[in-house]
Structures are given as C-alpha cells and as structure tokens.
C-alpha cells in the first residue's frame, strides 16, 4: 500500500500518526467529578438550656410552740351525759399576726393529758402584736376509772376529778327500773327515768320540765336494791299489765318496768283509771324521790290519788 505513494517515508509517518491518535482515543475515558457537598450532620440539633427561675422561699411553714404561743389558762368542762364527756378550754395569745393556730390535740399519758398545738407561720409582713385565742379540745375519757387527772398546756395545768368509773353501759342487760310520765291536756311534766344496776340514773326531759334533754345522776347500789325490794313487796310481777279505763279524760299515763333475773314486766297506768292499787302509785313516786327527779323537773311527783269509777 505504501508503494503506491510517491513519498513512502512521509506516508509511513502519517500512518503512524493516525494510528497513535486512534489508540490514544480508545485509552482515554471521561471521568465526571461530582460536585463537592457538605458531609451530613449525624448529630441531633440541641436546644439551648433555659435558666430556671430561683425558687421562692415558702410563705407558710410549721413552727414550734416556744416563742410563738403563750397559754394563759386551761379549764376542763364535764358535760352531763352518760358516759361522761369532757372538753379542755385553752386561752392564750399568739406571738404575732403571722402565727396561725390550726388546731389542738389532747394526748393522754397515764393520769395526764398534754395539749399540743399545730402552728404555722404565714406571710412575710407581720403585725408585732399579740393575738388572743380561745380553743376547745375533746378529752377522751371513755373507760377512764374514777380518780383525779391533770390537763396541761404550755406552762399551765389544771385538774379534774371523776367521781365514778366512766365506762359504757350495756342498757339491755343493766337497766333494771324505768319510769315514764307522758303528756296530758295541760302542763304535766313529761320525762323518762332509767336506773341501772350500778346506780347510774339517766333522765330525759321532754316537756314542761326545768331541764330538757338527757342528764345523768347517781344513786348507790343499795338504793337500787331497795327499789327492787319495793317492787317485790307489792308483787309487781302479779299485777295487771295495764290500768287504762277512762274514768276521766285528758290525764297522763305513768309507765313503769322492772327487769329481774332475765324477766321484764311493764305496767301502763292511766291516771284517770282508779282501779290500780294505791301501792303502785306510791311505788311510782318512790322512784322519783329516790333519784331526786325534782332536780331536773322542777316539781315534786304528783300526789297519789285514785279516781273513783263513776256510777252507772
């Protein structure tokens, strides 16, 4: 092929140049360069910490009695009930206007009760003047035996005395004698009495009496036995259960009962029925006088009068 050219050397050089260019083109590859990007952030975004406001000082907090409360007096009230109930009345002063008395507690230790105070300090601006107080707190004296006891508060103390054991009564098993006087058309004293085996007397004033409501009294066990003997002397268990004929209208009833040796007898007597034995009326009045019911009713028991049955 080269022999056909006039200048074979030049032709050979041209052929080699073309061949070299072709080889170079085959070996050359185009490489694309990616654009530079920022590396991804693998960390989660964090919030800037917020500063907490400073804690405020509490405006109310408990305080001790010392220097914050001064006791002036302690008294004990025994309420007429059965069993007896008692309250301590405490008077004194709080140190300033920021001291608050939330309540009192009576804590018993043997023969003594100690009054404890629940105090708090409230507010910042305090009036520097004593603040008087008077508070009551119940004393748990149920089941407490007869004796003398002390109640103290602060540096002040007082004493009270229980004349008898303050135990609860089982009325169903202990009530031996009862008496009830009912209303009439007028101003008849209306009340009930219950006498228990230990001599406890329970009175309940209902109408036309000086003392309304429940009161408690006491007689001796010997007096209780004397009343039982009086019931037996008139053969109470052999009498009629009721004497309720209306010889005269608008008069009261008197109801008595005796429980003895597991047996209970009740008699309902109308004052207008004259058929009841006089001994029953006298027994009714004996109950009143033995327990001194006049201290509550304000009047003595009625005269025992039997109304005769009208003729015809």
WORA-V455717 format. One line per field, one symbol per residue. ss: DSSP state (H for helix, E for strand, L for the rest). Layout:
ss->???
This chain:
ss->LHHHLLLHHHHHHHHHHHHHHHHHHHHLLLLLLLLLLLLLLLLLLLLLLLLLLLLLLLLEEEELLLLLEEEEEEEEEEELLLLLEEEEEEEEEELLLLEEEEEEEEEEELLEEEEEEEEEEELLLLLLLLEEEEEEEEELLLLLLLEEEEEEELLEEEEEEELLLLLLLLHHHHEEEEEEELLLLLLLLEEEEEEELLLEEEEEEEELLLLLEEEEEELLHHHHHHHHHHHHHLLHHHLLLEELLLLLLLLLEEEEEEEELLEEEEEEEELLLLLLLHHHHHHHHHHHHHHLLHHHHLLLLLLLLLLLLLLL
